[in-house]
Amino acid sequence: MLSAENHPLGRRERKKLATRRRILEAALELFEEKGYEATTVEEIAQRADVAKGTVFNYFPQKRAFLLAAYGAWVDLLLDRFGPVERWKGPVRSQLERLFGFLVELSVAHRPIARLVVFENMKVAHERMTDWYGVRGAEGKADEADPGPVVECRSDAGAVRVMESMIQALLEKGQAKGEIRPEVDPVQGASLLAAVVFHTLVGGLVGNASSREIKATLASKLDIIFTGLAP
């Protein structure tokens, strides 16, 4: 097993990762069985066969499980598809494949997926609020509130991964002439991510099937790729 820096992990690090994974899996199982609110930390600890304090060492807050779940889903996506640079085909097709995987995963775990998606949208909003509220609209420190920007946990970093992947796809599309060169890939990625999560939330809350959610997404992508102008 390798670390983020591609160095082999030591025995202690591997043990920590295994413990963290076991706790997360126990929590997600209980969330689906009993519901998020009804599940206690004591039950998670018992299911994972660890002490209650150990659970808090890895997941200080209950919401941390939801962020970690999204991070695990991103890892699954990366394992299945590999780096964006290796993806083949038109940008539109690659985007639909990416979004389709997220839809299938969410529908397969619908009860917990609703919570996971909502929590990650909340984190994205908090991150944006921290930036604009604390630093001001131009990214400068606000004299009325000079406090530091809250630093996101590593799990929260997974919230940005989807937008980064979409941005990379748009940049590839620009290089191939599929996307207009004047389009800002960062803004485009933000727009597409917002559309995906908004559609996903609506589908999950409305108990739509994966096919129905994908169809709705496809129609929205049609509008984005063709534009509203006649």
Beta strands, then each sheet from edge to edge (+ up, - down):
end
